[in-house]
Amino acid sequence: MIVIVTGAASGIGRAIALRLAEEGGALALFDNDREGLEMVAKQAAETGASRVLTRPVDVASADGVEVAFAAAERDLGTPDALVCAAGILAPGGLAETTEEDWNRHLSVNAGGVFHCLQAGARRLRDRGAVVVVSSNAARVPRTGMIAYTASKAAASAVTRAAGLELAARGIRCNVIEPGSTDTPMQRDLWPDAEAGRIAAVHGDPGSYRLGIPLGRIADPADVAEVACFLLSDAARHVTLQQLYVDGGASL
Ligand SMILES: NC(=O)c1ccc[n+]([C@@H]2O[C@H](COP(=O)([O-])OP(=O)(O)OC[C@H]3O[C@@H](n4cnc5c(N)ncnc54)[C@H](O)[C@@H]3O)[C@@H](O)[C@H]2O)c1
């Protein structure tokens, strides 16, 4: 399987890339973190990826994404699947979020997905698959994350709308909406890691969070397993879905 993965240098995107590598896939790994990308590419090759191409790209740039996808097609062949995991989160509530914060979240988290869907649709084989990593914040309001929640709602919506158009070609498009997952993005939100973990798991009335019924923060591999299922033929009749992978946090 030939798969393009964005956000592959860290966290969830990295876990998905390494899980796909176990299956011997050919991988095009994109991220704007050049060094992180090279480290993951090395690990993916050691894990079993048949071929690995890397390219530093800012998904907010339509031209940059187009050039990167063209290179992936030229060097690896027609892609079977696309995973969009690149994303940013800079906390900010209604009062303190600046116009710049707003635009940056929309450009990367929603625009990035849009650019990849467009460039992907031009190249994916018929009956291919797309998985977009959005967030449970797309459907559950969160305090202190105004721009992020809006950008993730847009990412989920654009994926399902694109999926409706691409269904005619048998291309399936699904959204994963994770909850708290142990990655650098999550740890950056918690100045005190243990207090943050406890508040996420047990709930925090001050921020209207109910907690995580399964009693644990997700590991990136938990999300990777679901992504690989959705990309696989086992999910051949599943499309246009938004799937929470959050231990029940959005009950
Ligand atoms: N960690 C969580 O708790 C959590 C929860 C819900 C959703 N998510 C989503 O999962 C996805 C992965 O996040 P993560 O937790 O692994 O975070 P992470 O910070 O570990 O990884 C995100 C990756 O995206 C890359 N990236 C950021 N901006 C980019 C850009 N403009 N162009 C290309 N690459 C860019 C980063 O360099 C990084 O490698 C994100 O979309 C995030 O919103 C994470």
The ligand as an SDF file (V2000), in Angstrom:
LIG
                    3D

 44 48  0  0  0  0  0  0  0  0999 V2000
   -2.7720   14.9410   21.2700 N   0  0  0  0  0  0  0  0  0  0  0  0
   -4.0740   15.1020   21.4640 C   0  0  0  0  0  0  0  0  0  0  0  0
   -4.5450   15.0380   22.6160 O   0  0  0  0  0  0  0  0  0  0  0  0
   -4.9930   15.3360   20.2930 C   0  0  0  0  0  0  0  0  0  0  0  0
   -6.3580   15.2770   20.5360 C   0  0  0  0  0  0  0  0  0  0  0  0
   -7.2390   15.4820   19.4870 C   0  0  0  0  0  0  0  0  0  0  0  0
   -6.7510   15.7280   18.2130 C   0  0  0  0  0  0  0  0  0  0  0  0
   -5.4140   15.7810   17.9980 N   0  0  0  0  0  0  0  0  0  0  0  0
   -4.9710   16.0470   16.6340 C   0  0  0  0  0  0  0  0  0  0  0  0
   -4.1040   15.0350   16.2160 O   0  0  0  0  0  0  0  0  0  0  0  0
   -3.2200   15.5420   15.2200 C   0  0  0  0  0  0  0  0  0  0  0  0
   -1.7940   15.1880   15.6090 C   0  0  0  0  0  0  0  0  0  0  0  0
   -1.4860   15.8890   16.8130 O   0  0  0  0  0  0  0  0  0  0  0  0
   -0.4210   15.3490   17.8770 P   0  0  0  0  0  0  0  0  0  0  0  0
   -1.0780   15.3470   19.1850 O   0  0  0  0  0  0  0  0  0  0  0  0
    0.2280   14.1590   17.3410 O   0  0  0  0  0  0  0  0  0  0  0  0
    0.5400   16.6300   17.9070 O   0  0  0  0  0  0  0  0  0  0  0  0
    2.0850   16.7800   17.5680 P   0  0  0  0  0  0  0  0  0  0  0  0
    2.3720   18.2070   17.8170 O   0  0  0  0  0  0  0  0  0  0  0  0
    2.8580   15.7410   18.2730 O   0  0  0  0  0  0  0  0  0  0  0  0
    2.1460   16.4720   15.9970 O   0  0  0  0  0  0  0  0  0  0  0  0
    1.6370   17.3580   15.0550 C   0  0  0  0  0  0  0  0  0  0  0  0
    2.5550   17.3590   13.8510 C   0  0  0  0  0  0  0  0  0  0  0  0
    2.0330   18.2420   12.8690 O   0  0  0  0  0  0  0  0  0  0  0  0
    3.1250   18.9770   12.3240 C   0  0  0  0  0  0  0  0  0  0  0  0
    2.6450   20.2600   11.7950 N   0  0  0  0  0  0  0  0  0  0  0  0
    2.1570   21.3150   12.4780 C   0  0  0  0  0  0  0  0  0  0  0  0
    1.8800   22.3100   11.6400 N   0  0  0  0  0  0  0  0  0  0  0  0
    2.1950   21.8870   10.3930 C   0  0  0  0  0  0  0  0  0  0  0  0
    2.1330   22.4830    9.1140 C   0  0  0  0  0  0  0  0  0  0  0  0
    1.6780   23.7330    8.9450 N   0  0  0  0  0  0  0  0  0  0  0  0
    2.5220   21.7570    8.0490 N   0  0  0  0  0  0  0  0  0  0  0  0
    2.9940   20.4900    8.2020 C   0  0  0  0  0  0  0  0  0  0  0  0
    3.0830   19.8760    9.4010 N   0  0  0  0  0  0  0  0  0  0  0  0
    2.6950   20.5760   10.4780 C   0  0  0  0  0  0  0  0  0  0  0  0
    4.0630   19.1900   13.4960 C   0  0  0  0  0  0  0  0  0  0  0  0
    5.3840   19.5160   13.0830 O   0  0  0  0  0  0  0  0  0  0  0  0
    3.9780   17.8460   14.1820 C   0  0  0  0  0  0  0  0  0  0  0  0
    4.9420   16.9340   13.6990 O   0  0  0  0  0  0  0  0  0  0  0  0
   -3.4480   17.0510   15.1600 C   0  0  0  0  0  0  0  0  0  0  0  0
   -4.2560   17.3570   14.0530 O   0  0  0  0  0  0  0  0  0  0  0  0
   -4.1840   17.3210   16.4610 C   0  0  0  0  0  0  0  0  0  0  0  0
   -5.0060   18.4560   16.3730 O   0  0  0  0  0  0  0  0  0  0  0  0
   -4.5130   15.5930   19.0070 C   0  0  0  0  0  0  0  0  0  0  0  0
  1  2  1  0
  2  3  2  0
  2  4  1  0
  4  5  1  0
  4 44  2  0
  5  6  2  0
  6  7  1  0
  7  8  2  0
  8  9  1  0
  8 44  1  0
  9 10  1  0
  9 42  1  0
 10 11  1  0
 11 12  1  0
 11 40  1  0
 12 13  1  0
 13 14  1  0
 14 15  2  0
 14 16  1  0
 14 17  1  0
 17 18  1  0
 18 19  2  0
 18 20  1  0
 18 21  1  0
 21 22  1  0
 22 23  1  0
 23 24  1  0
 23 38  1  0
 24 25  1  0
 25 26  1  0
 25 36  1  0
 26 27  1  0
 26 35  1  0
 27 28  2  0
 28 29  1  0
 29 30  1  0
 29 35  2  0
 30 31  1  0
 30 32  2  0
 32 33  1  0
 33 34  2  0
 34 35  1  0
 36 37  1  0
 36 38  1  0
 38 39  1  0
 40 41  1  0
 40 42  1  0
 42 43  1  0
M  CHG  2   8   1  16  -1
M  END
$$$$
